[in-house]
């Protein structure tokens, strides 16, 4: 157990059961009823490029759709294209060096051409909606690589690579909702994916922060894969965790997290309730695969998953994810 971590041991339940628990002095009860379709070993999802998860809800996520395509090769051109009020498909070519956070407005699809890299800066989606970010490498950002905040909705972050940045690779907060984070690789990095930024933000966050994390490769990154406050249900499935020295998943502040079908290798603390000064959430863990790893801490139950999805065989997740996650693995 890491120093300073507050834990509350609860009776673990299976999905579909209802459990009572004490969180911040209140008795609450929630239910998990997700019903995945099992995927055979002979048909892995590594070739799939389809959108799955929370970003399919609330009308779906289409980004710029069939809007005109603009190719950018400089920081100034990228800043202008991202900040336009018009729908657009933006192709990034080469390495673009920049600093700070670049504002991304609604109805944008941002695609990386082969080898496309964002170096030194990040993307800020604040109060906007319907944004797709795919096939980019983010390096050495000086704030967050991707920051989603202020009730932004319908965001899809897919097949990107994140390495060597200052703060979060993908941070989602302040009432944002209906988001899928899929097929990304994070390596040589500490704070990976924060969901909910403060214990004091319940009034804005409760009923929101619904995110799906699937088929991501957390490659010796340290912590926050994700660290969750308030969101329920948050769905974490078919991810590959490798050599994560801090922890895998943390459910805190009344969040409800379903952790299923993941592959944990050399991870002493795969998942737990509470983190630091944050009180516990609930966490249902099922059908995960462990190699030289701890068993994790689960408890309570979570709300039902409203969308269909295919669950790959947990023991096959390592090979599927390492073959398919990150930039440069798809044609866009």
Secondary structure, DSSP 8 states (H G I E B T S, - for coil): --TT-------B--TT-EEEEEETTEEEEEE-----EEE-GGG-GGG-----SGGGSTT---TTTT--EEEE-SHHHHHHHHH-SS-EEEEE-SEEEEEEEEE--SSEEEEE-TT-EEEEEEEEEES-EEEEEES-EEES-SS-SEEEESS-EEEEEES-EEES-SS-SEEE-TT-EEEEEES-EEES-SEEEEE---TT-HHHHTT---EEEES-EEES--EEEEEEES-EEEEEES-EEES-SS-SEEEETT-EEEEES-EEES-S--EEE-BTTB-B-EEEEES-EEES------BB------S--EEE-GGGHHHHHHHH-STTSS--
